[in-house]
């Protein structure tokens, strides 16, 4: 049985990770500091999971104090650069807080499967064995038994071993980052870092410095040179989430990375080569954005070499109850209520709901219901699903995808448009000549729903648009 050491000073996090790993069948010990961990003979463990910031010595000290044991770093997104630096020091991977249980278990399983033998048998390890062979399967990272998700798994298995750039498309909350992690873990780069960057979370004024790095004095506040995240991912994979939010200048720089495999830090005159596998994701229609000039067409075609579309939850009816069961089991463990279950009526409500927020909304609904229920049986009233979406009128032609008679559609986009694609296409084509009320009426939705979808898909109203 693999032995894992947790080094974390926050009691709640340490306890939650310990219980999670013990339930998964691992033997677990924990400590609140590097000094306390050192007294537990860290070299005798098969994996060390440590927070980056600890009282006294930082978590990266475990890398040198237990050189024969792989170290997984836990960090917040704000400390992402420090996590990247820790990987350069020898950490095998990092995981950003907050993380879900499946993400942690997948990271642990893949680290232990990368050729790290149990501590008791390391002396017999074959020195000629390579650790570059991909292992695992998408199903260890993602859940899906329905046909659409099985197609996604098949695509991931085929493209992961290659160096091909991948564009992952899907609505918010469908699990695009999990697909990127699966692509990386099944690739020959699995032993190198996977650097994940949410382009929408970084201020536009800092995005170029964060991605490409900068030299000392390149701009006000640049008191020292800094390595960019693309350079930090050298040899591994770079996952650019919400790539549709990249400003024009950063798009041009990224195009050069894809074309020439080289970067130039902000303020530098010298370029340097990088070896990075690019994975991008977006919930927006990049092709439509190229028509409006919001996204470079040449960059779009560089990114769209292989496209993987993650289906929305409403197209995965067969997975709803399976996902709900997994989330409920997780919440039951966290709350210490092992008998939590869904009533037949609650199951029916879950299957009928359209899930505009996708898997993320389902997880939140189960968590909320698990906390609010006074009994061990969750009922529809406790689920409290938003009836606005359930009652919303959606033209049958949109649901079925049979939109050939819609006059505003171009011939080249007449096939395979999802509901969100159609919405985005229709609004962009007609918002200059229609008021918000007219757009809503044509789409068969309320003005409130129109506004909400604009926000979700990142389609701002034109200035001076009529009401």
C-alpha positions in Angstrom: 0.0 0.0 0.0 1.6 3.4 -1.0 2.4 5.7 1.9 1.7 9.4 1.6 2.9 12.3 3.8 0.8 15.5 4.0 2.6 18.7 5.1 -0.1 21.4 5.7 -0.5 23.9 8.5 -4.2 24.6 7.9 -6.1 22.0 10.0 -9.2 21.9 7.7 -7.3 21.3 4.5 -4.9 18.8 6.1 -7.8 16.8 7.6 -9.8 16.9 4.3 -6.8 15.6 2.2 -6.0 13.0 4.8 -9.5 11.6 4.8 -9.7 11.7 1.0 -6.5 9.7 0.6 -7.3 7.2 3.3 -10.7 6.6 1.8 -8.9 5.9 -1.5 -6.8 3.2 0.1 -3.6 5.0 0.9 -1.6 4.9 4.1 -1.4 8.5 5.3 0.6 10.5 7.8 0.6 14.3 8.3 2.6 17.2 9.7 2.1 20.9 10.1 5.7 22.0 9.2 8.8 20.8 7.5 10.5 20.3 10.9 7.7 18.1 12.1 7.7 16.2 8.8 11.4 15.5 9.0 10.8 13.6 12.3 8.6 11.2 10.4 11.4 9.9 8.1 10.1 11.5 4.8 12.3 9.3 2.7 10.2 6.3 3.7 7.1 7.6 2.0 6.1 7.1 -1.7 4.8 10.7 -2.1 4.9 13.9 -0.2 2.1 16.5 -0.6 3.0 19.8 0.8 1.7 23.3 0.9 4.0 25.9 -0.5 3.7 28.3 2.4 4.4 26.8 5.8 5.5 28.2 9.2 9.2 28.2 9.3 10.8 26.5 6.3 8.8 26.6 3.0 7.3 23.4 1.5 10.0 23.3 -1.2 12.4 22.3 1.5 10.9 18.8 1.4 12.4 18.4 -2.1 16.0 18.5 -0.7 15.2 16.9 2.7 13.6 13.8 1.0 15.4 13.7 -2.4 14.2 10.2 -3.2 10.5 10.9 -2.7 8.4 12.7 -5.3 6.9 16.0 -4.0 3.5 17.4 -5.0 3.1 21.2 -4.2 -0.2 22.7 -3.2 -0.6 26.4 -3.9 -3.1 29.2 -4.5 -3.5 30.6 -8.0 -1.9 33.9 -6.7 1.3 31.9 -6.0 1.3 30.1 -9.3 4.8 31.5 -10.3 6.2 30.2 -7.0 4.8 26.8 -7.8 6.4 26.9 -11.2 9.7 27.8 -9.6 9.3 24.9 -7.2 9.0 22.5 -10.1 12.3 23.8 -11.4 13.7 22.9 -8.0 12.5 19.3 -8.4 8.8 19.1 -7.5 7.0 16.6 -9.7 3.8 18.6 -10.0 1.7 21.3 -8.4 -2.0 21.6 -7.8 -3.8 24.9 -7.4 -6.2 25.6 -4.5 -9.1 25.3 -4.4 -9.0 21.8 -6.0 -11.7 19.2 -6.2 -11.3 15.7 -4.9 -11.1 14.0 -8.3 -8.3 16.4 -9.3 -6.3 15.6 -6.3 -6.8 11.8 -6.6 -5.9 11.9 -10.3 -2.7 13.8 -9.6 -1.7 11.3 -6.9 -2.5 8.3 -9.0 -0.5 9.6 -12.0 2.5 10.5 -9.9 2.6 7.1 -8.3 2.1 5.5 -11.8 5.0 7.4 -13.4 7.5 4.8 -12.4 7.8 5.7 -8.7 8.0 2.3 -7.0 7.1 1.8 -3.4 9.8 3.0 -1.0 10.5 -0.5 0.1 11.5 -1.6 -3.4 13.4 1.4 -4.7 16.7 -0.4 -4.2 15.7 -2.9 -6.9 14.7 -0.2 -9.4 15.9 -0.7 -12.9 18.2 2.3 -13.7 17.6 1.9 -17.4 13.8 2.2 -17.1 12.4 5.3 -18.9 9.7 7.4 -17.2 8.6 9.0 -20.5 6.0 6.4 -21.4 2.4 7.7 -21.1 0.2 5.9 -18.6 -3.4 6.0 -17.5 -6.6 6.8 -19.3 -8.9 9.9 -19.7 -11.4 8.1 -17.4 -9.0 8.5 -14.5 -9.3 12.2 -14.8 -12.8 12.7 -16.2 -16.1 10.9 -15.8 -18.3 10.0 -18.8 -20.1 6.8 -19.9 -22.4 8.3 -22.5 -21.5 8.1 -26.2 -20.5 11.8 -26.6 -18.0 11.5 -23.8 -16.7 8.2 -25.1 -15.9 10.0 -28.4 -14.1 12.7 -26.4 -12.0 10.0 -24.6 -11.2 8.4 -28.0 -10.0 11.7 -29.4 -7.9 12.3 -26.3 -6.2 8.9 -26.5 -5.4 9.5 -30.2 -4.0 13.0 -30.0 -2.3 12.9 -26.6 0.8 11.0 -27.7 1.4 13.6 -30.5 2.8 17.1 -30.4 -0.3 18.5 -32.1 -1.8 21.7 -30.8 -5.2 21.2 -29.4 -8.2 23.5 -29.1 -10.7 22.4 -26.5 -14.2 24.0 -27.0 -17.1 23.9 -24.7 -19.4 25.9 -22.5 -18.3 27.1 -19.1 -18.4 24.4 -16.5 -18.1 21.4 -18.9 -14.6 20.3 -17.7 -12.2 21.7 -20.3 -9.4 21.9 -17.8 -9.8 18.3 -16.9 -9.5 17.4 -20.6 -6.3 19.4 -20.9 -4.9 17.5 -17.8 -5.8 14.2 -19.4 -4.1 15.2 -22.7 -0.9 16.1 -20.7 -0.9 13.0 -18.5 -1.3 10.7 -21.5 1.5 12.4 -23.4 5.3 11.8 -23.4 5.5 15.1 -21.6 3.7 13.7 -18.5 6.9 14.0 -16.3 7.3 17.7 -17.2 5.1 20.5 -16.0 1.6 21.3 -17.1 1.2 25.1 -16.6 -2.4 26.2 -16.6 -3.2 29.9 -17.2 -6.6 31.4 -17.1 -6.3 34.3 -19.6 -9.5 36.0 -18.3 -8.1 36.1 -14.7 -5.0 38.1 -15.5 -5.3 41.9 -16.0 -4.8 42.9 -19.6 -1.8 45.2 -18.6 0.0 42.2 -17.1 -0.8 39.3 -19.5 2.2 39.7 -21.7 4.6 39.9 -18.8 3.0 36.9 -17.2 3.1 34.7 -20.3 6.4 35.9 -21.9 8.3 37.3 -18.9 10.1 40.6 -18.7 13.6 42.1 -18.2 14.5 44.4 -15.4 13.3 48.0 -16.1 11.1 46.9 -19.0 8.2 49.0 -17.4 7.4 50.8 -14.2 7.6 48.3 -11.4 9.8 45.8 -13.2 12.5 45.8 -10.5 13.9 42.5 -11.6 13.9 40.1 -14.5 11.1 37.5 -14.4 10.6 34.2 -16.2 7.3 33.9 -18.1 4.9 31.0 -17.8 5.6 29.8 -21.4 9.3 29.6 -20.6 8.5 27.8 -17.3 6.5 25.2 -19.3 9.6 24.4 -21.5 9.6 20.7 -22.1 6.0 20.3 -20.9 2.6 21.6 -21.8 0.9 25.0 -21.6 -2.8 25.2 -21.1 -4.3 28.5 -22.0 -7.9 28.6 -20.7 -10.3 31.3 -22.0 -7.9 32.1 -24.8 -10.6 34.2 -26.5 -9.8 36.9 -23.8 -6.2 37.4 -25.0 -5.6 41.0 -26.1 -4.4 41.7 -29.6 -0.7 42.3 -28.7 -0.5 39.0 -26.8 -2.2 37.2 -29.7 0.5 38.4 -32.0 3.3 37.2 -29.6 1.6 33.8 -29.1 1.4 33.3 -32.9 5.2 33.6 -33.0 5.5 31.0 -30.3 3.4 28.6 -32.4 5.2 29.4 -35.6 8.8 29.7 -34.5 8.9 28.0 -31.1 10.6 31.0 -29.6 9.7 33.8 -27.2 11.1 37.2 -26.4 10.7 38.7 -23.0 9.1 42.1 -22.6 11.9 44.7 -22.9 14.4 42.2 -24.4 16.0 42.3 -27.8 17.0 38.6 -27.7 14.7 35.6 -28.6 15.0 32.2 -27.1 13.8 28.8 -28.2 11.1 26.9 -26.2 9.7 23.4 -26.5 6.1 23.6 -25.4 3.0 21.7 -26.3 0.1 24.1 -26.6 -3.4 23.3 -25.4 -6.0 26.1 -25.6 -9.6 26.2 -24.5 -12.5 28.6 -24.9 -16.3 28.8 -24.4 -16.5 31.5 -27.1 -16.9 31.0 -30.9 -13.4 31.9 -32.1 -14.3 31.6 -35.7 -17.1 34.2 -35.3 -14.6 36.4 -33.4 -12.2 36.3 -36.4 -15.0 37.8 -38.5 -15.5 40.7 -36.1 -11.7 41.2 -35.7 -11.7 40.3 -32.1 -9.4 37.3 -32.7 -6.6 36.9 -35.2 -7.6 34.5 -38.0 -4.0 33.2 -38.5 -3.8 32.4 -34.8 -7.2 30.7 -34.8 -6.0 28.3 -37.6 -2.7 27.7 -35.8 -4.6 26.7 -32.6 -7.4 24.7 -34.4 -5.2 21.9 -35.7 -7.1 19.4 -33.6 -10.4 20.4 -32.0 -12.0 18.6 -29.1 -15.5 19.6 -28.2 -16.7 18.9 -24.6 -20.4 18.4 -24.8 -22.7 20.3 -22.4 -24.4 18.4 -19.7 -27.8 18.6 -21.5 -26.3 16.4 -24.2 -25.0 13.9 -21.6 -28.3 12.8 -20.1 -26.9 9.4 -19.3 -24.1 10.9 -17.2 -26.2 13.2 -15.0 -27.1 10.6 -12.3 -23.6 9.1 -12.4 -22.0 12.5 -11.8 -24.5 13.4 -9.2 -23.7 10.1 -7.4 -20.0 10.9 -7.4 -20.6 14.4 -6.1 -23.0 13.2 -3.4 -20.5 10.5 -2.2 -17.8 13.2 -2.0 -20.1 15.5 0.0 -21.2 12.7 2.3 -17.6 12.0 3.1 -16.9 15.7 3.8 -19.9 16.1 6.0 -19.6 12.8 7.8 -23.1 11.7 6.6 -22.5 8.4 4.7 -26.2 7.7 4.3 -27.0 10.7 2.1 -29.0 9.7 -0.9 -31.3 11.1 -3.7 -35.0 10.5 -3.7 -36.5 9.1 -6.9 -38.2 12.4 -7.5 -34.9 14.3 -7.0 -33.2 12.0 -9.6 -36.0 12.7 -12.0 -35.6 16.5 -11.4 -31.9 16.2 -12.1 -32.5 14.4 -15.4 -35.1 16.8 -16.6 -33.2 20.0 -15.8 -31.2 21.7 -18.6 -28.1 22.5 -16.6 -27.1 25.9 -18.1 -24.1 25.9 -15.7 -23.2 22.3 -16.8 -21.2 20.0 -14.5 -20.1 22.8 -12.3 -23.7 23.8 -11.6 -24.6 20.1 -10.9 -21.7 19.9 -8.4 -22.8 23.1 -6.7 -26.4 21.9 -6.5 -25.5 18.6 -4.9 -23.2 20.4 -2.4 -25.9 22.9 -1.5 -28.6 20.2 -1.1 -26.3 18.0 1.0 -25.8 20.9 3.5 -29.5 22.0 3.6 -31.2 18.7 3.8 -32.5 17.8 7.3 -32.8 14.1 6.5 -30.5 11.7 4.7 -32.8 11.8 1.6 -32.4 14.7 -0.7 -35.7 15.8 -2.3 -36.5 18.2 -5.2 -37.4 21.0 -2.9 -33.9 20.9 -1.3 -32.2 20.8 -4.7 -34.0 24.1 -5.5 -33.1 24.1 -9.2 -33.7 27.4 -10.9 -37.1 27.0 -12.6 -36.4 30.0 -14.9 -34.2 27.7 -17.1 -36.6 24.8 -16.9 -39.6 26.9 -18.1 -37.7 29.0 -20.7 -39.1 28.6 -24.2 -36.5 27.4 -26.7 -37.5 27.0 -30.3 -37.5 23.3 -31.3 -35.4 24.1 -34.4 -32.6 25.2 -32.1 -32.7 22.2 -29.9 -32.7 19.8 -32.9 -30.1 21.7 -34.8 -32.4 21.8 -37.9 -31.9 25.5 -38.7 -31.7 25.4 -42.5 -34.7 27.8 -42.9 -33.2 30.5 -40.7 -32.4 33.3 -43.1 -29.6 34.9 -41.1 -27.3 31.8 -41.3 -24.4 31.6 -43.7 -24.0 28.6 -45.9 -20.6 27.8 -44.5 -22.0 27.6 -40.9 -25.2 25.7 -41.7 -23.9 22.5 -40.2 -23.1 21.3 -36.7 -24.0 24.6 -34.9 -24.7 24.0 -31.2 -27.4 26.1 -29.4 -24.7 28.4 -28.0 -23.1 28.7 -31.4 -26.4 29.7 -33.0 -27.1 32.2 -30.2 -23.7 33.8 -30.6 -23.9 33.9 -34.4 -27.5 35.3 -34.4 -26.7 38.1 -31.9 -23.5 39.1 -33.7 -25.2 39.2 -37.1 -28.3 41.1 -35.9 -27.5 43.3 -32.9 -26.7 46.4 -35.1 -30.2 46.5 -36.6 -32.3 45.0 -33.8 -33.1 46.2 -30.3 -32.5 43.9 -27.3 -36.3 43.4 -27.1 -36.4 42.3 -30.8 -33.4 40.0 -30.4 -35.0 38.3 -27.4 -38.3 37.9 -29.2 -36.7 36.4 -32.3 -34.7 33.9 -30.1 -37.8 33.1 -28.1 -36.3 34.1 -24.7 -36.7 36.8 -22.2 -34.6 40.0 -22.1 -33.1 38.8 -18.8 -32.1 35.5 -20.4 -30.6 37.4 -23.3 -28.5 39.5 -21.0 -27.4 36.5 -18.9 -26.3 34.7 -22.1 -24.4 37.7 -23.3 -22.5 37.8 -20.0 -21.8 34.0 -20.1 -20.6 34.0 -23.7 -18.7 37.3 -23.5 -20.8 39.2 -26.1 -21.1 42.8 -24.9 -24.0 45.0 -26.1 -23.1 47.5 -28.8 -22.8 51.1 -27.5 -26.0 52.9 -28.2 -28.0 49.7 -28.8 -31.7 50.3 -28.7 -33.9 48.9 -26.0 
